[in-house]
Amino acid sequence: MCISRPQKVLSFEKGKALVEFGGIKKTVKSPFPLKKGEFVLCQQGFVVKRIPEKTARDMLKDWKEMNEWL
């Protein structure tokens, strides 16, 4: 099972998005246009889903709690 973390879009150009999670930035491919500030889920270097900000914030909170537990 793969677990995807919400990542914030920093920029988007020509099918590629610069995203960030926990201070780590990476470039991923997207089959649809994205806007700066949106949150997405990625797998294997591709955006698979755009998610609402509230959902992303809730998921980030869960990630933080899980990391503290570990």
C-alpha positions in Angstrom: 0.0 0.0 0.0 1.3 3.5 -0.9 0.6 6.4 1.3 0.7 9.8 -0.4 1.3 13.1 1.5 -0.4 16.3 0.5 2.0 18.6 -1.3 1.6 22.3 -2.0 2.0 23.6 -5.6 4.7 26.3 -5.7 4.6 26.8 -9.5 3.2 25.1 -12.7 4.4 25.4 -16.2 4.1 23.1 -19.3 2.7 20.1 -17.5 5.2 20.2 -14.7 4.6 21.4 -11.1 7.1 22.3 -8.4 5.7 21.0 -5.2 6.8 21.1 -1.6 6.3 18.9 1.5 8.1 19.4 4.8 10.7 21.7 3.2 11.5 19.3 0.4 10.8 20.5 -3.1 10.5 18.4 -6.2 9.2 18.6 -9.7 6.3 16.3 -10.8 4.3 15.9 -13.9 0.6 16.8 -14.0 -2.0 15.7 -16.6 -4.1 18.8 -15.8 -3.2 22.5 -15.1 -2.5 23.5 -11.5 -2.4 26.8 -9.7 0.1 28.1 -7.1 -1.1 27.3 -3.6 -3.2 24.3 -4.5 -2.7 21.0 -2.8 -2.1 17.7 -4.6 -1.4 14.0 -4.0 1.4 12.5 -6.1 2.6 9.0 -6.8 5.7 8.0 -8.7 6.4 11.6 -9.9 2.9 12.3 -11.2 0.0 14.3 -9.7 -2.9 11.9 -9.2 -5.4 14.1 -7.5 -6.1 17.7 -6.5 -7.4 18.0 -2.9 -9.2 20.8 -1.0 -7.0 22.8 1.4 -9.0 21.8 4.4 -8.4 18.1 3.6 -4.7 18.8 3.0 -4.4 20.6 6.4 -6.2 17.7 8.2 -3.9 15.2 6.5 -0.8 17.2 7.4 -1.9 17.3 11.0 -2.3 13.5 10.9 1.2 13.1 9.4 2.7 15.3 12.2 0.9 13.2 14.9 2.1 10.0 13.3 5.7 11.1 13.1 5.6 12.2 16.7 4.3 8.7 17.7 7.1 7.0 15.7 
